[in-house]
């Protein structure tokens, strides 16, 4: 059985993200701004991939390094 606080959180979350609030999909390459310093993302887990996506969408050049042979954490 869910707690009352959990139910309130679910109720609030239902109002936070709506389809019309979503950004358009990125369908074309984002140009890199070479005047910016290059960033380094260490790790290709969920946070590393999210950071790489944010950098990509901002046009910041970056390299992402992963110790293992697979991405995703």
Buried (B, 14 or more C-beta within 10 A) or exposed (E): EEEEEEEEEEEEEEEEEEEEEEEEEEEEEEEBEEEEEEBEBEBBBEEBBEBBEEBBEEEBBBEBEBEEEEBEE
